[in-house]
Amino acid sequence: MSEEDGRTILRMAGIVKQFPGVLALDHVDFDLCKGEVHVLVGENGAGKSTLIKIISGAYRKDEGEIELSGRPTEIHNPRHAQTLGIATVYQEFNLVPFLSVAENIFLGHQLRKEGPFRLLDKAGMRAEARRLLQSLSIDINPRTPVRELGVAQKQMVEIAKACSLEAKILIFDEPTATLSFKEIDRLFQIIGRLKADGIGIIYISHRLEEVFKVGDRITVMRNGRYIATRRPDEVSTAELVEMMIGRKIDEAFRFQERAIGQEVLRIDNLSGKRFRDVSLVVREGEIVGLAGLIGAGRTEVLRGIFAADKTASGTVYLRGRPHRPKDPRQSIRSRIALLPEDRKKHGLILCRSVEENISVASLPSFSRFGVLNKARIARKAKQLVANLDIKTPSLRQAVIFLSGGNQQKVIIARWLTAESDVILFDEPTRGIDVGAKQEVYRLMHELASAGKGVLVVSSEIPELLRTCDRIYVMHEGRIKAEFENRNLSSDKILHAAFGRAVS
């Protein structure tokens, strides 16, 4: 707990939260001081989200005590939390696309004119929104519809929205998951301004390099329990990971080299949405990386190969033969698989079971004369759940209730069932914890070792350096460089990603 009691604005002691069959929080302690960033880390399922939902009023605690500025407090609901000066910037934004920036900032607490009719003061909201944005050095026109903004700009609007509530406590939940390097630096500058204004910030991230950059204190949770609180200079990355997962892990471990076979995928001068004249090759047993800044066209290349988006020109070859699918269904039949960037939106049927999500891409192989063999489907799903160590109470569990890492493994199980030869991974470890990342890396390696061709997009350069045999770098929709991953430095990749010449 904090030793600076005079500055403590939030104190939680012995917090317990139970759901049917699950003890989500087991007597957890946590506190926050004015003008500090207190980072909350742990694996998916550690209890971080449950804790911040209690702070933000989305959940009610079952046991324990909460104090705000030294006063015992019950947080009844999100609106009550806002009146107490608590605001949350979620990874998935709560903005209305067709409303302007100013209207979104004051949504739910609009300014009104004096008089009997209490009409909306649109000019006043625009002026106040402009002042808020300028105070944060955010260059966005308050009149702009939110649908016209990029991801980073939307996040800045969320921050301004929180500041409009005169928040004393600001919660950031995975704020950099979809940001570029420059945008992350900009976010950290704004967090520095908020700290200087005395705002206490709770920061959740799976990117441990950020934890040491932005955090003043780090609290580790595991299996719903409080483990420890440390200052960044008191703990190493390896020690932090060990506390998070309860065992030692070798972050420097590199998989053994694999036998590289014949060409399985080649694209020649492929052009489409946000990319032009892209050519690359993937061979059997090979993991090939696709690096670049957000917006460089990496995701669009993968979607073009899979026929999720139409391409304008160029050719895709599978094992030397032209491949011209009209839609993803034909790609699946040709044994191409895509694990999309947004697994919840494009990869999973959230309301359906683990078993259904695993089998959905290969139902014809489980049917005869139009009748599904449900026993075979169940056996295959059970085998893959065991092989991939998917943590689920049963095959009938809806995937929406699984952790991010287990959801990702369900998609991998789907493509293993479909016996895919080419696996396209788009940000495979985004939003999942360090332990689950190791599992995904292992599965990628096993797929390649089985002779599959793997093409992976990642914004985390250390991830590409660790897993890939070769790495292509994209800049503004084109391939800028290609590297063999032998003593390759992150600086070379970054230089190419920014469009600079690489020696």
N, C-alpha and C positions, 0 to 999 in steps of 0.2 A: 504493500500500500504506500501512498505518497507520504513523504516526510514534511511536505510543505503545506500543512493543514490550512494556513491562512489563505492560500491560493486555490485550495480545492473547491471546485464548483460542482463536482458530481462524485458521490461515494455510493457504491453498491456493496452490500455485505450479505453473504449467505444466500444468494439468489438461487431459487429452485424453480424449474419449469418442467412439467411432465406432459407428454402427449400419450395417447393410448399405446401402451407397450414400450414406450421410449422415455427414458430420463434424459431430456435434452440438456438441462443445466443442473449440476449437482453441487449446490452450495458454493457458487462462484463469487469471488470478490473482484472488484474493479473500481478504479477511481480516475479522475481527470482534473488537471489543474488549468487555471487561466493561462492562455498564451502558450500552450504546449501542443505537440502532436503526439498522441498516445496510440501507437500502432497495435493492432490486435491481429495475431497470426495463429494458424492452426490448420490442420487438414480439413477437407470438407467433412461435415458432420461433427466437427469439434465443438460446436455451440456458438460460434461467433455471430452468425446471422440471428439466432434466437436471442442472444444478449442484446444486440442493437435494436431488434424489434421490440424488446421490452422497454429500452430507453426511448424509442421513438413512439411508443404507445400502441403499436400494432398488436402486441401480446400483453397480457397481464401476468405478472409473476404469481407463482403459487405460494412461495415462501421467501423470506428475506426482507431486507430494508434498503430503501433508496433515500438518499439525502441530496438536495440541491442547495448549494451555498449554505450548508450546515443545517438545513431545515428538513425534517422528515416529509417525504412526498409520495403520493400515490399518482402514477401516471395512467389516466383512465383510457385515453384513446389518442390517435394522431393529432386531432385538432387541439386537445388539451396539451399535448407535448409542445405544439407550436406556441401556444400562449405562455408556456414555461420557458421559451427561448431555445427549443431543441428543433433542429432541422436536419434532414437527411438528403444527400445527393446519391441516389441509387445508380447502379450500373445501367439499368434500363430506365430511361428518362421518363418522368411524369409530366410531359409537355403536350399541349394541344396543337397539332401541326398547322391548322388553318388560322389560328390566332397569331397576333403579332407578338414580338418579343416583350413589349411593355404589358400587353394583356396577360401573357403567361406569367410574368414576374409577379403580378398582383392578383392572379387567379385565386379566388376564395377570400380575398381581403381587399377588394377593389376600393379605390378612393372615390368619394362621392362629393358632389357639390352641396353647399349649404342651400337650404330652402325646403319648402314643403314636399317636393317630389323626390328629393335626394337622388338626382340623376347622376349617372356615372361621370366622373371627371376625367375624360380621356386625355385631355391636354395635360392635366396635372400628373397622370400616371406616366405619360411619355416623358415629361420633364424629370420626374423623380427617377424613372428607369434610366434615363440618360445620366443623371448624377451618380446613381449606383454603379453603372457600368464604367463611367470615367474614374470613379474612386478605386476601382479594381483594375484600371488600365485595360479595359476590354473595349475594343473598337468594333462595336456592332450598333447599327441603327435600330432604335427602339421600335420603329414602324415596320421592320422586316418581318414577314411571316416566318414562323419557326420552320416550316417545311423547306425553306430555301437555305437553311443553315447546315453546315457540316457537323460531324459528330463532336469535335472539340468545341465549336461555337455553342452547340446545344448544352454542353456541360457547363460552359461559362454562364449561360442563361440560368441554369439550375443553381449555380453558386450565387448569382445576383438575386434570384428568387429567395434563397435562404437568408441572404443578408437583408432583404426587404422585410423579413419577419423579425429583424433585430435579434438574430440568434446569438446565444451565448455559447451554445454547444453545436458543433457542426460535424455530422457523420459522413464520411466518404466511404462508399462500398465499392471496391475494385474500380477506382476512378480512371486508371490508365489502361484498362483492358483493350480499348480500341483507339488509343492515341499514338501518334508518331513521336519520334524522339524530341522534335522541336516543341510539339504540343505538351509533352510531359514536362519539359523545362518550364514552359509558360505556366502550367498548372502549379508547379512547385513555387514559382515566384508569387503567385496569388496566395498560396497557402502561407508563405512568409509574411505577406501583408496582413492576412487574417490573424496570424499569431501576434503580430505587432500591435494589433487592435485589441488584444486580450481575449480573443475567441479560443475556446478549447476545442481541439479537433481530434476525433476518433477516426483512425485511418485503417481500413482493411485492405490487404493486398496479398496475393500469392507470389508476387515478384520480390524476392528477398533482397535484391540489390537496391530496390527502392526503400525498403524498410530502414536501411542504414543511412540513406541519404536524407530522408525526410523526418524520421522519428526522433523524438526526445526520449521516449521510453517505449519498451516493447513488452507486451504481455502475451504469453503463450497459453493456449488452451488445447486440451486433448480429451476426446471422449466426454465432452460436457463438463470437464473439470478445469479449474484454474491450476496451472502448473508453476509459473514463475513470472516475475517482472524484472527486466534488466534494462540498463542503459546501453546504447549501441556500442560504446567503448568497453563494455564489460563482457561481451559475448561475441563469439565468431559465428560465421554462417553455419559451419559444421555443427557447432554446439546448439544453435537455434534449431536446426533441422532435427537433431537428435531429440531435443525436448518435444518438438512437434509430433514426431511419429513414434517416439518411444524406443528407438533403436538407432544404431549408427548406420550411416549410409555413405558410400564412397562417391562423392560428387565428381571426382576426377576420373571415374571409371569410364573407359571407352570399350565398346564392344569389339570382339575379335573381327578381323577382316573376313569377308565372305568371298566365295567364288563368284565372280562376275561372268554372266553368260551372254547370250545373244541379245540383240536389240529387241525390246518388247514394245516400246512406244517411241515414236518420233513425230515431231510436228515441224513442218516446213513453212516458213513465212506466213504463219497464222495471224490473221488480223480480226479484230472484233471490238466490242465495247471497251474502250480505254486501253487497248493494246494494239501494236502494229508490228507486222513482220517478225513475229517471234518464232525462233527455231530452237529446238532442244531435243535431247535424246535420253531415254531411260532404258537400262539393260536389266536382264534377269539378275536377281540377287543384289540389286543396287538401290541405295537410297540417295535420291537427288534432291537438293534443296533449291528453293526459289526465294531469294531474299529481296529486300527493297523497302522503301518507305510506304506507309499507308497511302493508297491512291496511285501506286505505281503500276497497277494493273495485274497483280499476281493472282488475286481471287478470280478475276475475270478470265484469265488464261485457263485456270482449272475448270471453270464453269463452261468455257468454250469447248474444251476437250470432251467434257461429259455431255455436251449438247443441252445443258441447262440454259445456256444463252446461245443465240444464233451467232455464227461467225460470218464475216464479210468475204474473206478470201483465205487461201492457204489450204494445206492438207494435213490431216491426221493419219498416221500409219500405225497399224497394229501388226507386229511381227512381219513388217515389210509390205503389208497390203493396205491400200487406201481404206480408210474407215470414215464413212459419211453418215452418221446417225442423224435421224430427224428429231429425236427427243431422248431424254434420259432412259426411257424404257429400252430402246435399242442399244444404248450404251451398256446397260446392265446385261442384256443378252450377249453382248460382245465381251463380257467379263471385265468391264471397267467399273470401278467403285469410286464414289466421292464421299468423304467425310467433311461436311460443309462447315464453314466458319461459324455460323449460327446454328448449333445443333438443335436448339429448341424450336426454332422457326422452320428450318429446312431439313433437319435430319431425323427427327423423332415424331411419332404420333403420341403426344404426351398423355392423352387420356387412355391409351391402350396399354396392354400388359407387356412385360419383358418378352414373353414368348411370342406375342404377335409382332412386336418390333423386330425381333431377330429373324422371323420367317417371312416377313412381308415382301422381300425382294426375290424370293425363290419359291413361291407357292406352287408354280407349275411342276416343280420337281417333287413335290409332296402329294400330287394329285394323280388320280387315274380315272379316266372317263368323267372328268369334272368333279370328282368326289375327293375331298381332302382327307389324307390319312393323319388324323390329329395325334394319334399315338406316336407316329414317326416324328412329327413336328416337336412334340413334347420331349422325346428322347434326345433329339438333336439340340434343342434349346438347353436341356439339362446338362448335356455334355459340355457345351460351350460356356455356360455359366460356371461350371466347375473348372474348366481349363483356363478361363480368363479371370477367375477369382472375382466374379461379379457379385458384389454384396447386395443381396435382395432377400427379403423374407420368403418369397416364393416366385415361381414363374408367372403367377397371375398378378403380381404387384404392378400397378401402373407406373410407368417410367418417370412420371413427373415427380414421384416421391424419392427417386434415387439421387445420390450426390452427382455432381458434374462429372467426376472421374468415372463413376459406374455407368452413367449415361453414355459417355464416350465409348466405353468398352462394349455396351450393347450394340452401338452402330458398327463397331469392328466385328462383333459376332455375326451381324447381319451379312457383312460382305464375305466373311469366312464361309458362311452357309451357302452363299451364292457362288463360291469358288472363283472369286475374281482374280485376274492375272495382273491387273494394273490398279494400284490403290492410290488415290489422290487425297492427301491429307491437307486440309486448310485450317491453319492455327490449331493443331491437334491438342495442345495443352492449355489453351486459353481458359482462364477461370477455374482451373483445377489445382489441387494442392500438390506439394512437392512429392509426397508419397505416390499419388496417382500418376504424376508425371513419369516417375521411374517405371511404372507399369506400362504406360503408353510407349515409352522408349523401347522397353523389352519386347512389346508386341510388334512394333515396327521392325525391329531387328529380326524377330522370328519369321515375320512375313517375307522379308528379304532373303533370309536363310533358306526359306522354302521355295525360292526361285521367283518370287513375285517382284514386279517393278514398283518402286515406291517413289512418288513425287510429293514433296512436302513444302508447303508455304508456312513460314513462321516469322513473326516480328522479333523474336528473341534470338539474336545472333549466337549466343552461347549454346542454345539448343541445336541450331544448325551445325555448328562446329563439332558438337558432341556426337551427332547422329548420322551425318551425311558423308557420302563418299565424294561427291562433287557438289558444287554450289554455283548456280546461275544467279546473277544480280540484275534486277530490273530498275530502270530509271525512266520515268515519264512514258511508260507504255512500251519500252523497248528493252531488249537484253543489252546490258551495258558491259558485262564481263562474265567470264566463266573461270572457276578455280577448281583445281584438284585440292582436296582437303588434306594436304600434307604440310604440317607446320604453318597452316594458314592463320593469319591474325584477323581479329575483328576490325582493325583499322582499315585493312584493304577492302573488306566488304562495305564498310561505311563510306569510304571514299567513292566507291563505285555507285552506291545507292544515292549519293548526293550528286552524281553526274561528273565527278572529277576523274581525271586521268589516273590510271593505276599502273605503277611500274612493276 
